[in-house]
Amino acid sequence: MAITHISTGSWETLGPTASEIRRKVFIEEQSVPQDEEWDGLDPACQHFLAMLDQQPVGTARLLPDGHIGRVAVLANARGTGIGVLLMQAAIEAARHAGHAQVALSAQVHALAFYERLGFIAHGDEFLDAGIPHREMTLSLD
């Protein structure tokens, strides 16, 4: 049975590993331009790193305003529940920080994943880095 662990920390601590996962998922797989991926917000965020059998396989970040972003799981770990564990950790951190809700911009293909976690989609579809997205929120009350 695979052993999963979620770490949380600063960009200084988790950034080197998290950035490698994001590079593979967003820049290589999804062709997101580097200047859009590296937006300068990481130092202000709380970061989450998922380990599966002691190998880094996923990451996410929580911005100071309660937005969750840069949720990425390596292809070989998708479907294992890693994404759910990352989201649960980020949601709990937002709750602990006193946020009344969390928000995210979801890639349209992942809407059902976030809906299963209780997120509700709002507004029209829009393009971010050439990928269709929708805004979503989850009340923490």
PyMOL commands that set and color helices and strands:
alter all, ss='L'
color gray80, all
select helices_A, chain A and resi 11-29+34-37+42-44+75-77+82-96+108-116
alter helices_A, ss='H'
color red, helices_A
select strands_A, chain A and resi 4-9+46-52+55-62+68-73+101-107+120-128+131-139
alter strands_A, ss='S'
color yellow, strands_A
deselect
rebuild
show_as cartoon
